[in-house]
Amino acid sequence: MLIVFTLSCQKSQDRYTVPLTEMTDAQYPDNPNLESRHGQAQQKLFKNVTITNRGNDLFDFDLCAHQDSLCHVSLPNVPVLEMMPTAPKWIKTDDYLTYIGLINQEWNRQQVQFKPSMFKVSGKTDLQITRVDLARNCLNAYLWEILMYAKDRDGKDKLYWQCWFNFPKELYADLFEKRNQLHYETYRKPLENWIDPASKPIDLSKLRQVKAESEATFEAQNNEMYPLKSERERKRKNIVCPKTVAKINDLLADSTTFATFSIPGYYNTKDPRKTELSRLGMLQKVNKRQIINALNKSSMELELIFLSNKDQKTITKLVVGGLDMDLIPTLAVADANDGWQTSMGISNHSFYETFDFQQAHLTRDNGFYAFLLDDKNNWLDSHKVGIDGPLLHFDAQDPAKLHFWILAFERHAFVGHYVIKISGQ
């Protein structure tokens, strides 16, 4: 008997069956993967996902196909707690930091890649499924995605199928409280629907102790174009304004708009996202600080101080600290898209990471933080300004130089490139 579930979710003890949303090309014309996806990519494949609690905070995700004759995919024993918005223990004495930390984690993407040994494929399939990804996307709580990749004729793994689903609300609330030891109801409204946080001072002393400080020399590279590879190549079409981008400086204006990211999680050029990128118009100074981070480890903090190219008086600071320099690769500029990247916030996971990397770099062991601040150190909404976070790599010719790239909203482009001398790190 074929049972079709029409409710948002159906609970049976520790099991939830949730319907999936799939989109055709006509429904999703701004899909950045249209030109790069698998040659046999499917738009209609699975109808629902069953999420089963296996105990010990592990959950199975089982995909059920529209037709019984098609394949079944099971992603077992996923430690979902590591994908929940998390306030690390060292910020919980500060209500504002806790709030900003949780909000930033929910409203930034976390996509985890699982290799073939971590999932099971049964039933009929003519393709070799090489990767299954689970994503908590950068919108309201409960909006998640599953992506499936297969090997194409050129031997490359390419996107084969994608869906969107609503993570069960009851389960989300339970996991949030277990993860944070905080009442979910306190944070539910801003997690479910974006509410502009109040702009208050960020107490950086909760995140680090400064041991030494100096001014770093830097070179701005914004008069050059960034490498159009990988994600930047796919998403170039989602730069709504300006129509032509020849250099990074072309984007550093409030007139710049990008495709917004709409519910349940797709790009939409018909609803352009405004920015305040004039704030990052001119980099005036870089401060380098040797710090002890919240995990009592030696680390580095960089403070980039910008002057608006619109009014020549508005100050904006980009503070990035708690850096684990061992994670930052050495690359040529042409390969910048392979740099270490992460979102704005506190102890965030990266936008994209393998399951193995995620488990080796847990939130509780992550002393990283990144904020946009005004001249009085009040928090600024990075999404409103138009950035997602930093991407870093060391210079291939001179390891004393760090390339500091700024990712635009939804990583559609780079909106900053600075080469900072950090010898003696």
Protein Blocks (a to p, Z undefined) as FASTA:
>chain_A
ZZddfbfbdcehjaccdddddddfklmmmlmklmmmcfkbcfbfbfbdcdddebjhiacd
ddddfblkbccdddehiafklmgccddfklmmpmklmmmmmmmmmmpccdddddfklpcc
edjdfbdcfbdcddddfbdehiacdddddddfkopacdfbdcdddddfklmmmmmmmmno
pafklmmmmmmpccddddddddfklmoccfbdcddddddfklbccddehjlmmmmmmmmb
afbdfbfklmmcfkbccdddddfbiadfklccddfklmmmpcfbdcddddddfkopacdd
dddddddfklopaccddddehiafklpccddfklmmmpccddedehiacfbdcfklmmmm
cfklmcbdcddddfkopacdfklnopabdcddddfklmkbccdddddehhlaccbdcddd
fehZZ
